[in-house]
Amino acid sequence: DAVYNPLYDESTARMARYSEAQKLLVEGLRVEAGQRILCAGLGTGNELTSLRSKEPLLHLVGIDISRAALRRARRKPVGKGPGTVCALMDVQMLGFSGGVFDRVLCYHVLDFVGEAAPIIEEFLRVLKPGGRFVISFPAGKEGPGLGAALVSHGFKSPQDTVLRRAGRIGRTMLAGLIYLPLLLRRRPITCTPSGIDALLRSQGAEDVVIVSDPIYRDHIASGAKKKGG
């Protein structure tokens, strides 16, 4: 709250791979006008902004356990605009009735929990039958290699001017500095594609597709809740 969230938007959120990931997440949800979307662990609200850019007529509900992150999300146009609600809430105990959301998005949240199964159960509980989800799972491949991959990917823009390249380098260095303390936390859970597939299907998911991100080094799972579920 004191360091990471205030600096996030000027560092990590402006890296090339982050912007690319945002687009892929939204595409995987296949949002349609009028739908109600849950963004679980919204951070500073960038997923909300991406969703609204894709489809303006959405009912967005963003939750997070960080008050600092929520304050930043609420300052953004999408966070204080009509059709958006930002609430302090734990993803492990969602305060919603069952089957109330058309879509559920959860990105880089399971990296900070001890067990994924109870959270996945909650996500599928609040999702409507036939509703879609996009959830990222940690692959247990964090460390210096992750930072190096992000930096290398961020410098692959030959069209950059000298000034833009300097700005890119500065943001990358800042992201690296604020990322270092995260390496000291308890190691995140490690998930495999087969384990993710089994977990999701055990909770009533179908049409599960899992893609491994070569840069962020996590697994992105998308699919739908069974219409009879």
C-alpha positions, 0 to 999 in steps of 0.5 A, spaced: 500 500 500 505 504 501 510 503 495 507 498 490 500 501 489 502 509 488 508 507 483 504 502 479 501 506 474 507 509 472 512 503 472 509 496 471 502 498 468 506 502 462 510 496 460 509 493 453 507 486 455 502 489 460 498 493 455 498 487 451 496 482 456 490 487 458 488 486 451 488 479 451 484 478 457 478 482 455 478 479 448 478 472 452 472 475 456 468 476 450 464 482 453 457 484 450 453 490 452 449 490 458 453 485 461 455 485 469 462 484 470 466 482 476 473 484 476 476 480 482 483 484 485 482 490 480 488 493 483 489 500 481 483 499 476 487 498 469 482 492 467 476 496 468 479 501 464 480 496 458 473 493 459 470 500 458 474 501 452 472 495 449 465 496 451 462 502 454 455 499 456 458 494 461 456 494 469 463 493 472 464 491 479 471 491 482 473 489 488 480 489 492 483 488 499 487 494 498 484 501 500 490 504 497 489 501 490 481 502 491 483 510 492 487 510 485 482 506 481 476 511 484 480 517 481 480 514 474 474 516 469 472 509 469 472 508 477 468 514 478 463 514 472 456 511 472 456 503 471 462 502 476 462 500 483 469 499 487 468 495 493 473 493 499 472 485 499 476 479 499 476 474 493 476 468 498 469 471 501 465 474 495 459 478 498 455 476 492 449 472 491 450 466 486 449 467 479 449 474 478 455 476 474 456 474 466 463 475 466 469 474 471 476 477 470 481 475 475 489 477 473 495 476 478 491 475 484 492 467 485 500 469 486 498 472 493 494 466 496 495 460 499 490 455 496 486 456 489 481 451 490 476 456 495 477 462 490 475 458 484 469 455 487 467 462 489 468 465 482 464 459 479 458 460 484 457 468 483 458 466 475 451 465 471 450 459 467 453 460 461 458 466 463 465 466 461 471 467 466 478 469 465 483 467 470 491 467 471 494 462 475 502 462 477 506 457 474 512 458 479 517 461 475 518 468 478 525 470 480 530 474 476 528 471 470 521 474 470 524 481 470 529 480 465 524 477 460 519 483 461 525 488 460 527 484 454 520 484 451 519 492 453 525 494 449 523 491 442 520 497 439 525 499 433 520 505 432 522 509 439 525 515 438 531 517 443 526 520 448 521 515 448 527 510 449 529 513 455 522 514 458 521 506 457 528 505 460 526 509 466 520 506 467 523 499 467 528 501 472 522 503 476 518 497 475 524 493 477 525 497 484 518 496 486 518 489 484 524 486 488 520 486 495 515 482 492 521 476 491 521 476 499 514 474 500 512 467 501 512 463 494 506 463 490 502 457 489 505 453 483 500 450 478 500 446 472 495 446 466 493 439 467 491 441 474 488 448 473 483 444 468 481 439 473 480 444 478 476 448 473 472 442 471 471 440 478 467 446 479 462 446 473 467 449 468 467 447 461 470 449 454 477 450 458 482 453 454 489 454 458 495 459 455 502 459 458 504 467 457 512 466 456 513 473 458 509 474 465 510 466 466 503 464 468 497 461 465 491 464 463 485 460 463 478 462 460 472 458 459 465 458 461 460 455 467 456 449 464 449 452 463 446 446 467 451 448 473 
